[in-house]
Amino acid sequence: ADTNDLAAVESKLASFQPGCLLMETISNPLLRVGDLPALARLCRQAGAALIVDNTFSTPLLARPLEHGADISLHSSTKYLSGHGDTLGGLITATAEHFETMRRLSRINGPVLAPMECYLTMRGIKTFALRMERQCENARVLAAWLRTHPAIERVYYPDDPSHPDAAVIARLLPPGLYGGMVSFEVAGAGKREIFRFLDSLQMIVRATSLGDVHTMALYPWISSHRDVSPALKAEMGIRENLVRLSAGIEHVDDIKEDLARALRAL
Ligand SMILES: Cc1ncc(COP(=O)(O)O)c(C=O)c1O
């Protein structure tokens, strides 16, 4: 179900009676923001647990358990460790679900090695500083991209005309809208997007996010490659869409790299 359509969620919960609803706080790659308190209420009424992937928003922007979620999870590979040098995941859960999570982790054995723990814990020490800079860089880049003649459309949650603007105003702290920006390059197909990505000199092309370096990803051939063309069209994932994870570099350097690559089109 589209978690931005509460009536559709309510009807799916009633017809399928699932054990859980899994969603992201800020969705990939179009950066939609679901109404967590309302979804938590619907899940509670239907007897389903609400599981929220909080990787994009991080605990600096949202703490889903405070909004009624049962379980919140993070890929700590991303913003929390922050340097692209370790893989890991974190789960927080209400007391009701905590023992189940512990039991599953004992049985399935997802235990981080000491070096991974060390890198994650060291990364977390600078997490808030990095994230504040990444949010600010993303905000400045989104504003700049909106004025660029080669850009058709920009997706960023600070937009007053964002379809979830009212939820964003309630859920996210003022000025902190995340480090992810997505944009559509006017008239571009796969060939032009490849040329754009190949022309980047500083921005890293990578299927990841949340690193100190700015990273670009092409959803059409990476995160959404297995999604059928019809479903991609329904989801609004277009062939000219690029996803950017803002890093902590000087924002002018990021702009310069993007401008050069857009000139190469
Ligand atoms: C929102 C989100 N959740 C979870 C994951 C999975 O992360 P990991 O590769 O650390 O297992 C990713 C990876 O890209 C992600 O973007």
PDBQT file of the ligand as one rigid body, heavy atoms in Angstrom, charges set to zero:
ROOT
HETATM    1  C1  LIG A 301      16.774   2.861   3.607  1.00  0.00    +0.000 C 
HETATM    2  C2  LIG A 301      17.706   1.681   3.626  1.00  0.00    +0.000 A 
HETATM    3  N1  LIG A 301      17.511   0.714   4.538  1.00  0.00    +0.000 NA
HETATM    4  C3  LIG A 301      18.312  -0.378   4.587  1.00  0.00    +0.000 A 
HETATM    5  C4  LIG A 301      19.351  -0.546   3.701  1.00  0.00    +0.000 A 
HETATM    6  C5  LIG A 301      20.220  -1.782   3.799  1.00  0.00    +0.000 C 
HETATM    7  O1  LIG A 301      21.436  -1.438   4.306  1.00  0.00    +0.000 OA
HETATM    8  P1  LIG A 301      22.697  -2.416   4.455  1.00  0.00    +0.000 P 
HETATM    9  O2  LIG A 301      23.351  -2.419   3.110  1.00  0.00    +0.000 OA
HETATM   10  O3  LIG A 301      23.538  -1.753   5.475  1.00  0.00    +0.000 OA
HETATM   11  O4  LIG A 301      22.169  -3.738   4.851  1.00  0.00    +0.000 OA
HETATM   12  C6  LIG A 301      19.594   0.422   2.731  1.00  0.00    +0.000 A 
HETATM   13  C7  LIG A 301      20.678   0.255   1.769  1.00  0.00    +0.000 C 
HETATM   14  O5  LIG A 301      20.832   0.967   0.816  1.00  0.00    +0.000 OA
HETATM   15  C8  LIG A 301      18.749   1.574   2.696  1.00  0.00    +0.000 A 
HETATM   16  O6  LIG A 301      18.941   2.538   1.786  1.00  0.00    +0.000 OA
ENDROOT
TORSDOF 0
